[in-house]
Amino acid sequence: MTRREEREGAWEDDGRTIVNMNVEGMPGYRRTFGEQSDAPEPARKREMVSPRETRMIMLASMKWAFLYSMGFALIIVLFILFCVKVWLI
């Protein structure tokens, strides 16, 4: 027996729920028996993206990737210039 058990006595679970952690969206979520049904949920209809929208998304992502890369390259060039002109004098 540990000191804590000697001091406080044996701990027993009385079965009360302080906070119900069965929340929708959490892993291990279980619906109550009354809410559960055997019928599967109807499949949601997915909205398809048009070819023009796909092209626009691709161009926008390529534009931001290019801008991000140019910013990173500019920082590297400025660091090299700093090293050559100021630091290594």
N, C-alpha and C positions, 0 to 999 in steps of 0.2 A: 504494500500500500504506500502510495506517495504521501508526502506531507500535506499536499492540498486536499487529498481525499480524507485524510485524518481530520483536517481542520474543518472541511465543509461537508463531509459525509458523501455518500454515493450519490451520483447524479442520475436522475431518472427522467426520461422523456414523457411528458404528460400528454403528448399528441396534439397540442394546440398549434395552430398555424398563426404565426405572428404576421408575416407578410406572404401573400400568395405570389410566388415567382413564376407562375404559369401564365406568361404573357405572350400574346400573339407576336410572332416574329422572332422569338428567342429559340435557340436550339432546344430540342426536346419538348416543344410545346404540344400539349395534348388537349384536345377539346373535351368538354364534359360529355358524358354519355348521351344526354338529351340532344345536344347540338349536332352530334355526328350522324352522318347519313352515308349509306352505301353508294349512292349515285355520285359519279365523278363530277367535278365542276365543269361547266361548259367551257370549251376552249375559247380563249379570247382571240378575237380577230386582230391580227397584226397589220398595222398600216404599213404598206410598202413604200419605200422611198423611190421617187422617180429618178431616171438616169441624170436629169439635169441637177436635181438636188444632190445626188451622189457626187457629181463632178464639182459642184460648188463646195461641198464638204471637203473633198480631196484637195482642191486648190487652197482653201482657207488653212487647212492643216499644213500643207507644204509651205505656204507663206509664213506662218508662224514658226515653223521649224527653221526656215531660212533666216528669218530675223533673229531668232534665238542663237543660231550658229554664228551669224555675223557679229552679234554682241559679244559672244564668247571669244571669237577670234580677235576682235578689237581689244578686249581686255588682255589677251596674251601678247599681242603686238605692243601695247602700251607697257606691259611689264618688262618685255625684252628691251624696249627703248630705255626704260628707267634703269635697268641693270647696266646697259652699255654706257649711257650718258652720265648717270649720276652715281650709281653705286660703285662702279669699277674704275673710277678716275684715279 
